[in-house]
Amino acid sequence: MRNYQKLIMIGVTILFFSSCEILKDFEPPVSPEPDPLSEAEVADGLKQALQVGTKNAVEQLEKKNALYKNSQLRIPFPEEAKIVENKLRQVGLGDQVDKFVKKMNHGAEAAMAKAQPVFVDAIKEMTIKDAWNILKGPDSAATKYFYEKTHDELYQLFKPEIKETLNEMQVTKLWSDVMTAYNKLPIQQEEVNTDLPDYVTQKAMDRLFDQIAAEELKIRENPVARVTDLLKKVFSRQ
């Protein structure tokens, strides 16, 4: 009987250690730690993000009616001259005002493509330190950096294009016609002095940077928007 018990104990011991060996074979492999991002990879990733974001933004806004038919993006009649719009609509000249607003937005849409080379040059100048600060910053950090670094230059290059486009589409003439009609009204008037190219340029730039911010947020939050391997690697570990 004792020999029988000993055999049982030996058998149980063998099974126990065998089971341990089998379980070791089924242990999930330990995932290796991802390679740390190099400074160059971070910089290149951020540059790609800006290239993707600015390209998408420009392509969306340069389409005809992209601004005009979108109530959230449409550039309205100049706020400084709101009294002009109201008075003209009151006396039955609303069609002329609507025509002006439509062509003004089309002028801004047509000029959007002119911004892309400015963005490309600004992206090339980004330093590695800038890239790390953006990666660790808030969701709009890249857009804010981009705005601060390019706004003045972009404005100086963008405004002449806007002005030329407005002239080609006779928007400036329409503005003159609207103001002439307003000045002929038998009402007490306040002097209105609106720099139309400046107004349209500022509004167009606001829409453009808002669109870039939306693209940046998509890249940060939506893996599908990371269209290159480097973008996936950088933004998955931000």
Helices and strands as residue ranges (DSSP letters): H 2-25, H 39-61, G 79-81, H 82-90, H 94-111, G 112-115, H 116-124, H 128-136, H 141-168, H 171-183, H 196-221, G 223-225, H 229-235
